[in-house]
Amino acid sequence: MGLGDKISNKAEELKGKAKEAAGDATDNTKLQAEGAADQASAKAKQAGEHVKDAAKDVFGK
């Protein structure tokens, strides 16, 4: 996984956490859901990058 991808995915995850926390604080369920979705998206991207890294390790490419 490239450093830029790691930073981008982590930033998206943190943005999601912030949205979810803001939604919790204001009792805004839409904002809570958006935050949770952002976090899930970021984690899925991170998992995909980990698979790519593992394939590179196995196949040496």
C-alpha positions as CSV (number, residue, x, y, z in Angstrom):
1,M,0.0,0.0,0.0
2,G,1.4,3.4,-1.0
3,L,1.9,6.0,1.7
4,G,-0.5,8.3,-0.1
5,D,-3.2,5.6,0.0
6,K,-2.6,5.0,3.7
7,I,-2.9,8.7,4.5
8,S,-6.0,9.1,2.4
9,N,-7.8,6.1,3.8
10,K,-6.9,7.1,7.4
11,A,-8.1,10.6,6.8
12,E,-11.4,9.3,5.5
13,E,-11.8,7.0,8.5
14,L,-11.0,9.9,10.9
15,K,-13.5,12.1,9.0
16,G,-16.1,9.4,9.5
17,K,-15.4,9.2,13.2
18,A,-15.7,13.0,13.5
19,K,-19.0,13.0,11.7
20,E,-20.4,10.2,13.8
21,A,-19.3,11.9,17.0
22,A,-20.9,15.1,15.8
23,G,-24.1,13.2,15.1
24,D,-24.0,11.6,18.5
25,A,-23.5,15.0,20.2
26,T,-26.3,16.7,18.2
27,D,-28.6,13.6,18.1
28,N,-28.5,13.8,14.3
29,T,-29.0,10.2,13.1
30,K,-28.3,11.2,9.4
31,L,-24.9,12.5,10.4
32,Q,-24.2,9.4,12.5
33,A,-25.0,7.2,9.6
34,E,-22.9,9.2,7.2
35,G,-20.0,8.9,9.6
36,A,-20.4,5.2,10.0
37,A,-20.6,4.8,6.2
38,D,-17.4,6.9,5.7
39,Q,-15.6,4.6,8.2
40,A,-16.8,1.5,6.6
41,S,-15.7,2.7,3.2
42,A,-12.3,3.6,4.4
43,K,-11.9,0.2,6.1
44,A,-12.9,-1.6,3.0
45,K,-10.3,0.3,1.0
46,Q,-7.7,-0.5,3.6
47,A,-8.6,-4.2,3.4
48,G,-8.2,-4.1,-0.4
49,E,-4.8,-2.4,-0.2
50,H,-3.7,-5.1,2.3
51,V,-4.8,-7.8,-0.1
52,K,-2.7,-6.1,-2.8
53,D,0.3,-5.9,-0.5
54,A,0.0,-9.6,0.4
55,A,-0.2,-10.5,-3.3
56,K,2.9,-8.5,-4.0
57,D,4.7,-10.4,-1.2
58,V,3.6,-13.8,-2.4
59,F,4.2,-13.2,-6.1
60,G,7.2,-10.8,-5.8
61,K,5.6,-8.1,-8.0
